[in-house]
Amino acid sequence: MAAPLPTPERLSAPPPWALAHVPGLAGGEPPLAVVRLAGGSVNRVFRVDSRRGSFVLRLNGAAWLRPAVDRERELVLHRAASAAGVAPPIVDADPASEGLLITEFEQGRPWCDADYEDVAALHRLGERLQALHALPAPAVAAFDPWSIAQQYLHQIEALARAPPPERPLAQFERSCAMLRSNPLPACIAHGDLAQNNLLDGDRLWLLDWEYAQRGDAMMDVACVLAYYPGARRHGAELAAATGIQGHLTREALALRVYIYQALSWLWHLARGEPAQPP
């Protein structure tokens, strides 16, 4: 029998020790307002208002909800992106303290499915990705999808779930080997361009860096096309705005789209959620 999934922890408000890291609240002053933010399925995220401004406070969700997350890697890559104005500025962070992360709160609306079918919106996303990919790649471990898959498989086993079918798993392993054998120049890749991670405000902000990687620029284009098939008819425009034409081939992009689809399949299984292989 499969092991029952644990119940995700819910917090109506951040604990006092975490609030004390918010600017304006270090002396024990009460916040002006605390609002639980919706959108993510992984972490506990709050908007906290103080006399110093508005901030986003993030704490870890349950470990089984965030397989393969590395908070130290996330922080390195988020810092680099925020310094370039691609991600919201970091105010405070302590990965060892329940993944504490505090950023400035940015006004805007999350993307929706329709944005991924809008060529103008995809062009703006491509421009933001080009700015991200132009940054020097920090010295973190390179993106290794097969290694990530092993972590997912370990968690699937720990949940006493049925293992994934061997045939699509073997195909995924071969695809990962092909990716390793034909590397492209390394850059920061966001790696999870889902609609709740894109915020349209005074600029297009990229949020939630916990699956960011030291990968290649084509990976982010592939991520969009894997998650949102409606974007594929504008894939060429997205790729052009991202600036990857020099390395772009149909085969190289299709390989990366498949890898993202396979990782998404295993990620859902690792969380005890139903999913079909790509």
Secondary structure, DSSP 8 states (H G I E B T S, - for coil): -----------SS--HHHHTTSTT-TTS---SEEEE--S-SSSEEEEEEETTEEEEEEE---GGGSTT--HHHHHHHHHHHHHTTSS--EEEEETTTTTEEEEE----EE--GGGGG-HHHHHHHHHHHHHHHTS---SS-B--HHHHHHHHHHHHHHTT-----HHHHHHHHHHHHHHHHS----EEE-----GGGEEESSSEEE---TT-EEE-HHHHHHHHHHH-GGGGGGHHHHHHHHT-TTT--HHHHHHHHHHHHHHHHHHHHHTT------
